[in-house]
Amino acid sequence: MQTNTNFPTYVFATVNQGRRTNVVEELKRNNQIDLIAPVTGRYDLVLRLKPNTPHNVYNTVKEIRNISDVRTTDTHTGFDGIQPTKKLESQMALGVSVLTCEHNTSEQIIKQLSNIPGFIEASTVPGQFDIVALWQARTSEDIMKTSVERITNLPGLFHSETLLAYAPVFKA
């Protein structure tokens, strides 16, 4: 497991009803965002910001919040974890799991996640979640069967929620 300050920041956002496409188009112009994923669940969008200084992350989140149809944001900067060993594939389904762990188990859980098929990356984050993990597979159903179902059996995991993305935008 790597420990450094070069982990991404994840922004979970809600937008005004019917305005998600407009918000995505505006977010595509922000060069600090490398992943824009419309998702199912309690959030409308999951964004991954490029690793950056806290000041630049703050400014990027401020720009996101200034988009008129963005209602709320919930920001989580990764501090430790496993960075991707392979590139995200635009033709594959994407899942974003937010996990809450029992005290002092997040490092062991991340190691266990890395052995589950479809695992891409995971970071420990401060805030209401302990870990944010990304998954990819051929279909959303495959993510649920091969990855998410196995998460629920991990020792030390208190709660998990997986947001499934459709038409994610991966920027280089």
N, C-alpha and C positions, 0 to 999 in steps of 0.2 A: 504494500500500500504506500502511495506517495503522500508526502506532507509538504505542501508549499502554498504559496498565495496565487497560484496560476490556475485556479479552478473557476469555472463559469458561475455566473449569477443566473438564477431562474426567476422569472417574473410570471406570476399567475394573475390573469386579468379577467375582469368581467366587462362587457360592453353593452351599450344600449341595444335593445331588441331590434333585429333586422339590420344592424349596422356593422356586423362583423367583417363583411367583405371590404367595406370602405376603410375600416381600421387596419386590416391586413395590408391593403394597398399603401396606406400611409407608413406603416411600419417597415415595409420593404425598402423604403428610402433611407432608413437609419442603418448606417454601416457598422454600428456596434452590436447589432442583433444578428446572430448567425443561424437561428432557428425560430420559425414562427409556426406554431401548431394550433390550429383550431381543434378543440377537444370537446368530448362529451363530459358531463358531470357538472360539478358546482362552479367551475370556471369556464369561460368561453375560449380563452387563449392561454397557451403556455409559450413563453419566450425564453430563449437562452441567449444571454449576453456573452460576448467574448470576454475572456479574463482581462481584467483591467484594474487600475488603482481604485480605491474606495471613492475618491472624488469623481472620477470619470463614470463609475457605476451610478453614483448619485445623480449626476447630470443626465445620464441616459434615461434613468427611471423618471426623472423630472420631465424629460421630453415626452416620454410615453404617457405620463399622467396629463400632459397638456393637450393631448389629442381629445377633441371635444366629445367623442362618443365612448371614450374609456371611462367606465364608472368607478372601478376599484382596481387596485393592484396589491399584490402580496409578494414581497421580494425576499429571496433566500440566496445568499452567497455561499458557495461551497468553500470549505476550509480543508478538507481531507477526503480521501477516497480513491477511486480507481478511475483514471481518465480513459477515454475510449482507445481501444487498441485497433479498431477498424472504423472506417468512415461511415457515416449515416448514408443509407441508400434511399434515394428519392422514390423508388418504385416499391418500397416495402412499407408495411404498416408500422406505426410508431405508438408506443405506450409510454406513459410517464407515471411512475409510481411515487407516491408520497408515503413515507413510512414513519411510524412512531415506535420507538424501542423502549424496552426497560432500561433502567439506569446502567450505564457503562457497557452496553452490548452493541453499539452501532458499528464499531470496527469489525467485530466478529460477523455481524450480519452482512456487511459489505463484502467480506471475503466469501461468505456463503453464496451471496447473490452472483458473484462472478463465475460460479460453477453452474449456473442455471442457463439453459439454452435461450438465446435471444438477448442476453445481457449485453449492453453497450457501455454504460458508464454509471457511476454512482458517486455522490458526494454527501458528506455530512454537512448539515446546515443548521444554523441556529434559528429558533422560532417555533412555530406550532408543529413543524415536522422535524424529524431527526435526520432523515435521509431522503434525497431525491434520486431516483434511478430511471434510466431510459432503457427501453426494450425495442427490438425490431424483429419482425418475422414476416412471412409471406402475407398473412392476413391478420386482422384483429382477433379472429377466433383462435389462430395459432398462438398469438401472444397470451391470450387467456388460458389456453390449454397447457402450453409448455412452460410458461413463466409464472403468471399470476397465481395459478392454482398451487404452485410449489412454494410461493412466498409465504402463504398462510401457515405453513407447517414449520417455519423457522423458529428455533428456540430464541426467546428474548424479544420477539416481535409482538408489540402490543396492539397495533392497528395498522392496516394498509388500505390504500385507496389508489386505484389505477384509472387514469384518464386516458381514453383512447383518442388518438388524433386521426383526422381525415384531411387529406390534401395539405400535409405539412410543407412548408417552404424552407429549404436548406440553402443557406447562402455561404459562399466560400469566404 
